[in-house]
Amino acid sequence: LDVLVVPSEDYHRGEYVSARDRRREFVSGFTGSCLALIRKNEALLWMDGRYFFQAGQELSAEWKLMRIGEDPAVDIWMADNLPKEASIGVDPWCISIDTAQRWEYFVDEVWINCLLAEINAVIVHPLNFAGRSVADKLKDVRKKPVQEQAQDSIFSFFRMVYSYLKEVHNKFFQNGLFVPLLEVFQKCLGIIFTAIDEVSWLYNIRGSDVAYCSIVHAFSIVTSNSAFIYVDMRKVSVEYTAVSSDVTLLATDKLDTVSTAKVDLAETEVRKITSETDKSVNGEHKAEENSNDLIWADPKKCCYALYAKLNPDKVLLQQSPLALAKALKNSVELDGLKKAHIQDGAAVVQYLVWLDKKMQDIYGASGYFLEKDSVKKEKHF
């Protein structure tokens, strides 16, 4: 191994992570968002301008600060400084498909005092706050594979033709040009969702797995007939089970940690996704799709570990259909935003009035107040 890369993100590619997933903080001691790169005689951290001052306070002399926008990007740096056949070590669950393809784990093994995953309950997000039912959202999601497939068909066609010619060019005319084209126009078997904000929105669930973020650590796969959530079953309440008739909950109680459970469950499902079965009304099993169908994955959000389990020629790499869907707020959500802003706005104004008075009382008109000294009051409001 020539170099070890440790991102800040967790298995869901989220910027905000739980204490259990702060691997990069463990190896560097830096609490902001950044990317660490470690090799035998050098250790570097890439971060943006938000953290330059903080880095000066937290980083030891062993770390070199790489300023995004000023210093070479990490992939350019690796190309310029590593041998042509260099081996790059990185957790495939913590990097996106895009990143892994540009670069083409061992931290947990030395993190002896790593925190155990917290068991925080999955909370039902009521319809009077969500504005749309899970069934309604799933109905829209299932329309997207066919729509996106048509839009992406020409690009997928050339990609698959290139792959086809590269591997079987000597049989090109025998097998025919239209083989990959026919494969392209088959609809997607399913969509993989790994971003926790998208999973929480789609299934109207909330949680406290990450501080200050009301999300649940979970994965999901949605097919034309089924919807699966992968979550630690210890988090699932009777209340949620009662309202989750549109969803199949998958988990295991034989694994020690949530992260391990998610990895094993997701990998198992991806391995068998092309032969997935679903129960019909009369209880008999039927094949949902055939082995030639595509799997939709967001290249910027889906972790490389899942992508590596699939045939790349059978993966539709497109932005998640939920990225825009959850950004378009319905009337109920808009009303909730307004009500929440009234409460948040009042707290902010109270804090600013207190801060201004404190500065005037202690320092006068030109006084200053350190951020760390005001945190307790800010949390109070």
C-alpha positions in Angstrom: 0.0 0.0 0.0 1.5 3.3 -1.1 -1.0 5.7 0.4 -4.1 5.6 2.6 -7.0 8.0 2.0 -9.4 8.7 4.8 -12.5 10.8 3.9 -14.8 12.6 6.3 -18.0 11.0 4.9 -19.7 8.0 6.3 -21.3 5.0 4.4 -24.1 7.2 3.2 -21.8 9.9 1.8 -23.1 12.3 4.3 -21.1 15.4 5.5 -22.6 15.2 9.0 -21.6 11.9 10.7 -22.2 10.3 14.0 -19.4 9.9 16.6 -19.0 6.3 15.5 -18.1 7.3 12.0 -15.5 10.0 12.7 -12.6 7.9 11.3 -10.8 10.9 9.7 -11.1 12.9 12.9 -9.5 9.9 14.8 -6.5 9.7 12.5 -5.9 13.5 12.2 -7.3 15.1 15.4 -9.0 17.7 13.2 -12.8 18.2 13.8 -13.8 20.0 10.6 -14.6 18.6 7.2 -11.6 17.5 5.1 -9.9 14.6 3.5 -6.8 13.0 4.9 -4.0 11.3 2.9 -1.3 9.4 4.6 1.8 7.8 3.3 5.1 6.5 4.8 6.8 9.9 5.4 4.0 12.4 4.9 0.5 13.2 6.0 -1.8 15.8 4.3 -5.2 17.3 4.8 -7.4 18.9 2.1 -9.9 21.4 3.2 -11.7 24.6 2.1 -11.3 28.1 3.4 -13.9 27.6 6.2 -11.3 25.6 8.1 -7.9 27.3 7.5 -7.9 29.1 10.9 -9.3 26.1 12.7 -6.6 23.9 11.2 -3.9 26.2 12.6 -5.3 25.5 16.1 -6.0 21.8 15.8 -3.4 20.2 13.5 0.0 19.0 14.8 3.2 19.6 13.1 3.1 16.2 11.4 0.2 17.3 9.2 0.5 19.5 6.1 -2.5 21.7 5.2 -3.6 21.5 1.6 -5.8 24.5 0.7 -8.6 23.7 -1.8 -8.5 26.3 -4.5 -4.8 27.1 -3.9 -3.0 23.7 -3.8 -3.5 20.9 -6.3 -6.6 18.8 -5.8 -6.1 15.4 -4.2 -6.4 13.4 -7.5 -4.0 15.7 -9.2 -1.6 15.5 -6.3 -1.7 11.7 -6.4 -1.1 11.7 -10.2 2.0 14.0 -9.7 3.5 12.4 -6.6 2.7 8.7 -6.6 4.2 6.0 -8.8 2.3 4.9 -11.9 1.3 1.6 -10.3 0.7 3.0 -6.8 -1.8 1.2 -4.6 -4.3 3.5 -3.0 -6.1 2.3 0.1 -9.6 3.6 0.9 -12.8 2.3 2.4 -15.0 1.7 -0.7 -18.1 2.5 1.5 -16.9 6.0 2.1 -16.2 7.2 -1.5 -18.6 7.7 -4.4 -18.5 5.9 -7.7 -17.2 9.1 -9.4 -14.3 9.4 -6.9 -13.4 5.7 -7.1 -13.3 5.8 -10.9 -11.0 8.8 -10.8 -8.6 7.0 -8.5 -8.6 3.5 -10.2 -9.4 0.2 5.1 -7.7 -0.2 7.6 -8.5 2.6 10.1 -11.2 0.6 12.0 -8.6 -2.1 12.8 -6.4 0.3 14.8 -9.2 2.4 16.3 -9.3 0.4 19.5 -11.6 2.7 21.5 -14.1 3.2 18.7 -17.5 4.1 20.0 -20.3 1.6 19.6 -23.2 2.6 17.4 -26.1 4.2 19.3 -29.5 2.6 19.1 -31.8 5.5 18.4 -35.4 4.9 17.6 -36.9 5.3 14.1 -39.6 8.0 14.4 -42.6 8.2 12.2 -42.9 11.6 10.4 -46.7 12.1 10.5 -48.6 12.8 7.3 -49.7 16.2 8.7 -46.1 17.3 8.6 -44.9 15.3 5.5 -47.8 16.2 3.3 -47.4 13.0 1.2 -47.7 9.4 2.0 -44.9 6.8 1.4 -47.1 5.0 -1.1 -47.6 8.3 -3.1 -43.8 9.0 -3.1 -43.0 5.4 -4.2 -45.5 5.7 -7.0 -43.6 8.7 -8.4 -40.2 7.1 -7.9 -41.2 4.0 -9.9 -42.1 6.2 -12.9 -38.6 7.6 -13.0 -36.6 4.6 -14.3 -38.5 4.4 -17.6 -38.4 8.2 -18.1 -34.7 8.5 -17.3 -33.9 5.4 -19.3 -35.3 7.1 -22.4 -33.4 10.3 -21.8 -30.1 8.5 -21.1 -30.5 5.9 -23.8 -28.3 7.5 -26.4 -25.4 8.1 -24.0 -25.8 4.6 -22.6 -25.9 3.2 -26.1 -22.5 4.6 -27.0 -21.0 3.6 -23.7 -22.3 0.0 -24.1 -21.3 -0.2 -27.7 -17.7 0.9 -26.8 -17.6 -1.8 -24.1 -19.1 -4.3 -26.4 -16.6 -3.6 -29.2 -13.7 -3.6 -26.8 -14.4 -7.0 -25.4 -15.9 -8.9 -28.4 -14.9 -6.9 -31.4 -14.1 -10.0 -33.4 -17.7 -11.2 -33.0 -19.2 -7.8 -33.6 -20.9 -8.5 -36.9 -21.9 -12.0 -35.8 -23.7 -10.9 -32.7 -25.1 -7.7 -34.2 -25.0 -4.1 -33.3 -28.5 -4.0 -31.8 -27.7 -6.3 -28.8 -26.5 -3.4 -26.5 -29.3 -1.1 -27.8 -31.9 -3.6 -26.8 -30.4 -3.9 -23.4 -30.5 -0.1 -23.0 -34.2 0.1 -23.5 -35.0 -2.4 -20.9 -36.4 -0.7 -17.8 -34.4 -0.5 -14.6 -34.9 -3.3 -12.1 -34.4 -1.0 -9.2 -32.9 2.1 -7.7 -30.3 2.1 -4.9 -30.6 4.9 -2.3 -27.7 5.4 0.1 -28.1 9.1 1.0 -29.7 9.1 4.5 -31.6 12.4 3.9 -33.3 10.8 0.8 -34.2 7.6 2.6 -35.6 9.5 5.5 -37.7 11.7 3.2 -38.9 8.8 1.0 -40.2 6.7 3.9 -41.4 9.6 6.2 -39.0 8.6 9.0 -36.8 10.7 11.3 -34.2 9.9 13.9 -31.2 11.1 15.9 -28.4 9.0 14.5 -26.4 12.2 13.8 -26.4 15.1 16.2 -28.5 18.1 14.9 -29.7 16.1 11.9 -33.0 14.4 12.1 -32.0 11.4 10.0 -31.8 7.6 10.2 -28.9 5.5 9.2 -30.5 3.3 6.5 -30.2 2.1 2.9 -33.0 1.4 0.5 -33.6 -0.4 -2.7 -36.8 0.4 -4.6 -38.0 -1.9 -7.5 -41.1 -1.9 -9.6 -43.1 -4.0 -7.1 -41.2 -3.7 -3.8 -39.4 -1.3 -1.5 -36.7 -2.4 1.0 -35.2 -0.6 3.9 -32.0 -1.8 5.5 -31.8 -0.6 9.1 -30.9 -2.0 12.5 -34.1 -3.6 13.7 -33.4 -2.6 17.2 -34.3 1.0 16.2 -37.6 0.0 14.7 -40.6 0.6 17.0 -44.0 -1.0 17.0 -45.4 2.3 15.8 -43.3 2.3 12.7 -44.0 -1.3 11.9 -47.7 -0.6 12.0 -47.5 2.1 9.3 -44.8 0.5 7.1 -47.1 -1.8 5.0 -45.6 -0.4 1.8 -42.1 -1.3 2.9 -40.1 -4.5 3.6 -37.8 -4.1 6.6 -34.6 -6.1 6.3 -31.9 -6.4 9.0 -30.2 -9.0 11.2 -29.8 -9.3 15.0 -26.7 -11.5 14.7 -24.3 -8.7 14.0 -22.7 -6.6 16.7 -22.8 -3.2 15.1 -25.2 -1.2 12.9 -22.5 -0.5 10.3 -21.7 -4.2 9.9 -25.3 -5.1 9.6 -25.8 -2.5 6.9 -22.8 -3.7 4.9 -23.7 -7.3 5.0 -27.4 -6.7 4.2 -26.8 -4.3 1.4 -24.1 -6.5 -0.2 -26.3 -9.6 0.1 -29.2 -7.8 -1.6 -27.1 -6.4 -4.4 -25.6 -9.8 -5.1 -29.1 -11.3 -5.6 -30.8 -8.2 -7.0 -30.9 -9.6 -10.5 -32.7 -12.7 -9.3 -35.0 -11.0 -6.8 -38.4 -12.5 -6.2 -41.5 -11.0 -4.8 -44.6 -12.6 -3.4 -47.8 -12.3 -5.4 -51.3 -11.9 -4.0 -51.8 -15.7 -3.9 -48.6 -16.2 -2.0 -46.6 -17.7 -4.9 -43.2 -16.4 -5.8 -42.5 -14.9 -9.1 -39.4 -13.4 -10.7 -39.7 -9.7 -10.6 -37.3 -8.9 -13.5 -34.7 -10.8 -15.5 -30.9 -10.7 -15.2 -30.5 -8.2 -18.0 -32.2 -5.3 -16.3 -30.3 -2.2 -15.2 -29.7 -0.9 -11.6 -30.0 2.8 -11.1 -27.3 4.4 -8.9 -26.3 8.0 -8.2 -22.5 8.2 -9.0 -22.0 11.0 -6.6 -23.8 9.4 -3.7 -23.8 5.7 -4.0 -20.7 4.1 -2.4 -18.2 2.3 -4.5 -18.6 -0.9 -2.4 -22.1 -1.4 -3.7 -21.3 -0.4 -7.3 -18.4 -2.9 -7.3 -20.9 -5.7 -6.7 -22.7 -4.9 -10.0 -21.9 -5.4 -13.6 -20.9 -1.9 -14.7 -22.6 -2.4 -18.1 -25.9 -3.0 -16.2 -25.8 0.2 -14.1 -27.5 3.4 -15.0 -25.4 6.2 -13.5 -27.8 9.1 -13.0 -28.5 11.7 -10.4 -30.9 10.3 -7.8 -34.6 11.0 -8.6 -35.1 12.1 -5.0 -32.6 14.9 -5.2 -35.1 17.2 -6.9 -38.2 15.5 -5.6 -37.5 16.2 -2.0 -36.4 19.8 -2.8 -39.8 20.6 -4.3 -41.8 21.3 -1.1 -45.5 20.6 -1.0 -48.0 23.0 0.6 -47.8 21.2 4.0 -44.0 21.3 4.0 -44.0 25.0 3.0 -46.4 25.8 5.9 -44.1 23.8 8.2 -41.1 25.8 7.0 -42.8 29.1 7.8 -43.8 27.9 11.3 -40.4 26.6 12.1 -38.8 29.9 10.9 -40.9 31.9 13.3 -39.5 29.9 16.2 -36.0 29.8 14.9 -36.1 33.5 14.0 -37.3 34.4 17.5 -34.4 32.5 19.0 -31.8 34.1 16.7 -33.1 37.6 17.5 -33.0 36.9 21.2 -29.5 35.7 20.9 -28.3 38.7 18.9 -29.9 41.1 21.3 -28.2 39.3 24.2 -24.8 39.3 22.4 -25.0 43.0 21.5 -25.8 43.9 25.1 -23.0 41.7 26.4 -20.5 43.3 24.1 -21.6 46.8 25.1 -21.6 46.1 28.8 -18.1 44.5 28.8 -16.2 46.0 26.0 -18.1 49.1 24.8 -19.0 50.0 21.2 -15.8 48.6 19.7 -15.8 45.4 21.8 -15.6 41.9 20.6 -16.9 38.5 21.9 -15.3 35.1 21.3 -17.6 32.6 19.6 -16.8 29.9 22.1 -17.9 32.1 25.0 -21.4 32.5 23.5 -22.1 28.9 22.6 -23.9 28.0 25.9 -26.2 31.0 25.5 -26.9 30.2 21.9 -27.9 26.6 22.8 -30.1 28.0 25.6 -32.2 30.0 23.1 
